[in-house]
Amino acid sequence: MYDLCATKDIPYHNSKKWILAQDAQQHEELWKTHAFTKSIGVPTYFVPLSEAKAREPDVRVVEAVLESPTTGIVDSHALMSFLEADMQARGGDIAFHTSVTSIEPLDSGSAGYKINTASPFSSEVASVTAETFINSAGLAAVSLSNQILPASRQIKPLYAKGSYYSYSAPTPRPKILVYPAPTTGAAGLGTHLTMDLTGAIRFGPDVEWVDDPSDLSVNESRLPAALDEIETYLPVIQREKVMVDYAGVRPKLGRGSAVSRGKGDGFSDFIIRKEEGFEGFINLLGIESPGLTSSLAIADMVHDLLYK
């Protein structure tokens, strides 16, 4: 991703990320995180507390700091615009303002997939038959998958709404992403500090389970709890300058699925698989926000599933 952004002039910043432990139990969680990242080849290391204080004096940390030196931020709109233009330049087509109403596997996919679509600009139902069906529909992916797979292999879609909070004061302004220590079995990574490419900071997302994936309304009642969590690592925050900003919804495969600690811990990773018994059907389920920055790697994996 860094190479692509550099060569294609997509704005990005290698901001790095800190994960903080405020007590001995959280410190133990950081060691588990460090061991896990090492096992998958992702670099992390512990920062001495004296160095952490010198680099980010406004950030409160009592026990330990784990740094991810390769974490960064990207202009998501610029990245998506590049990927759109690149696909079209390679002969791809995009059907905007078009929703998939149903999918029918033809002879278990050996004869392709009939995809029926609808548009708000026409009363007609259009259909297309594709040899390969890659289900990368985000919030709708589980529902589409369930139209094809037998009942024994279907799963229930879960939706976690996350609210983000803006910050209007000029200070404090840490220059690194800040995350609370992970909690095994948690549905999210805590209300963390992130930033945009201008350096403006915001906080979030939190977790609010919803039934409607189109529910993007913000919930003012969640602000006090968010402020209390933010103050655990940024105590000099000006509470009155933190405002509810916007909300997003991410697909989940389980209610305690955000943190991995090894087999049997309840963690639900992205599902990226070729579905047995359905030729040419690749399922991508539970692809939430990290799916954007891992999209190139996901594409490589899908390619290998299809053609290797």
N, C-alpha and C positions, 0 to 999 in steps of 0.2 A: 504493500500500500504506500509506504514512504517513497519507494522508487517511482511508482506511477504518479504520485502527486508532484514529485520533483520534476519529472520529465514532461508532464502535461500541464504544468503551471496551475495546479489545483491548490488553493491556499490550505496550509496545514501548519501545525506547530507541535513539536515534540515536547510537550509540557511536563512529562513524567507524572507519576502518581504516588502518593503516600497512603498507606493504610495504617491506622493508628490503634494502639492498644493503651487503654487507660488503667488496666489492672492485670493481675497475674493470669486470670482466666483468659482474657482477651489476648495476652501475650502468647499463651499456649495456642490459641487459634491462629495467630500469625505464623508460628512455627509450622503448623499444619499447612497453611497456605503456601509458605515458602517451600516445603517439601513437595507439595503438589505441583507448583510451577516448575520446580527443578525436574520433576519426572516427565514433564511434557516439553521441556526445552525452552521455557520462558524465563528470562533472567529476572531475579529479584535479589535484593540484599538488604540487610539491616543497617540503618543509619544511626550512628551514635547520637544520643540525646543532645549533647553539647553542639554537635554540628547542625542538628535539626533546629535548635533554638537560634543559632546564628543565621541560618538560611531563611527561616520563617518565624520571626519572633512573636507573631500574633497567634500562631497555632499552638493550642494546648495539647501536650502529650505527656503522660505520666510514666508509662512503662516501656513502650517500644515503638519504633517506626520501621515499617517495611516499605522499601521503595521499588517501584516498577520503572526502570529507566527507559523502556521502549514505548510506554503509553503516550498517546498524543491525541490531539483533536484535529478535526478536518472540517472544511466548509462542506456540509452535507449536500447542499443544493448544487454547488459547483461539481461535486463528485457525481451526483446523479445525472446532471446535465451532460457531463462528459460521457458517462456510460450509455445514456440514451443516444447521443450523437454517434458514438462509436458503433453501437449495434446497427443503427440505420445505415451507416457508411459501409457496413459489411453485408448489407442486403436484408436486414431485419425490418419487420413492420410492427407497429404498435397500434392497437385498437383502443383509442381513448374513448371515454364516456360509454364504455361497454361493460356490462356485467355478465358473468357466467350464470345461467339459470339452471343448467343441469349438464352432467357428463355421463356418457354411456360408453363403457368399454365394449368394443366389437370383437367377439370371439376371444374374450379375456385379454384383449389388447393386441393379439396377433394380427388383427385386421385394422388396428388403430383405435382411436378414441373420437367419438362424435361429441363435439362441444357445442351446446346451444347457448346463444347469447341474446341479450336484449339491450336496446338503447333508448334513452329518453326522447330521442328525436325521431323514432319510428315505432309504429305499432307492430311491425313484423318481427318474427323470431328468426334470427339468422343462425346458421350452423356451419361448422367447419370440421373436417376430419383430419386428425393429426396422427402421424405415425408414432410420435413420442409425446408423452404428457409429463411435463415437469411441474409439479404442484408447488409453486412458490408464492402463494396468495396471502401470506401474512396472517392477519386476523381471520381470514376466511379459509385458511388452508385445511384445518381439521374438518370443517363442514364439507368441503369438496372431497376430501379423502374418504369421508364416511359415505359419500354417494357411490363409491366404487368398491371399497373393501367390504367383506362380509361382516355381519354383526359381531362376530367373535373377535374381530380385529379392529373394531371401531373404538374411538376414545372420545371422552367428553371435552369440548372446548372450554377453556377457562380464560377469563379476562381480568387483568390487573390494571386498574387505572392508577396513574401516577401523577401527582400534582408537582409542579415546579414553582419556585419562589424567587422573585427578582430581588435585587438589592440596589438601592439608589444612593447610598452614602459612598463617599470617596475612599473611606478606610473602614475596616481593614481590607486589603486586596492581596491575598496570597497569590503567588505565581505558579503554584503547583496544584494539581487536583488532589483533593483530600477526601478520604473515605474512612468511616468508622470501621472498627474490626468486624469481620464477618461473623455471622451467627448461624451455626448449623441448623438446618431446617427452616430458615427464614425464606420468605418469598421474594425478598429484594435485598439490595446491598446497603440499605440504610439511606437516610437523607444526606447525601454527600455534596461536597462543594465541587462544582464544575465551572467552566468559563467558556467564553466565546473567543474568537480570534482578535477581538479588540481589547481583551483583558477584563471585560465586565464579568462579574461572577454571578452565579445563581445557585440555588440549592434544590436538590430533589434527585430522583422522584421518590415519593413514599408509595405505599401499597394500599389500595382500596379495591376490594373485589366487587365487580359489577357484572350484571347479566347481559347488558347491552354494549357491544363493542363500539358503537357509535356515540356513546355517552362521553362527551368531552367537556362537560360542565365542571367548573372549578368549585371546590368545597371549602368555603372560608373557615368552617369549623375545625379543619385539620391544621390550621396555621399554628395555634399554641403548642401542639405536640411537636411539630416540626421545629419550632424555635427552641424548645427545650433540648432536642437532640442536637441541633446546630451548636448550641452553647457549650456542649460537652467538649468540642474541639476548637471552637472559635468564640471564647467567652467575651471578647470585646466587641462583639457584633452589636450594632444599634438595632434593637428589636423593632422599633417603630419604622425603620427603613426597609424592612422585609415585607413584601407583599405577595399575595397569591397571584401568579402570572398566567399560567396555562396548564393544561393537562393533556396527557396522551394515554393510550391504552396499548398494552403489550400482551401478546398471546402467551399463555402458560400451559405447561404440561402437568403441573402439580402445584399444590398450595404451599409446599415447602421445598422449592426446587432451585433456589438461586445459588447455593453454595455447595461446592463439592469437597468431600473429605474421603473419598474412596467408596468402594462397593458397599451397598446397603445403607447409605446415609440419606437416602431420599432425594438425592440430586437428580434432576431431569435435564440432561444436556439437549442441545439441538438434535432432532431426528433428521438424518440425511441418509436415505436408504432406497434401494431398489426393491420394490414390493414383489415378493414372491408370488408367482401365479398370474402376474399381470405384466406382460411383455411391454417394455418401453415406458414403464410408470415409475418415476422418481418422486418420492415424497420428501418435502422439506417442512417439518412441523416444529412449532415452538420457537421460531426464529424471531427473537425480540431484538432490542436495539443494537446489541453487538453484531448483529447480522450485517449491518451496513459496512462496518470497517473490516469484517471478515468475508465480505462478499466475493472477493477475488479468490480466496482460498476455497470457499464453498463452491464456486464455479469450477475450479480445478477438480474438486472431489466429484461433482456431478458428472463432469466429462469422463473421469476415470470409471465411474460406475456404469456409464453407458457404453464406452468404447474400448475398455481394456479387459 
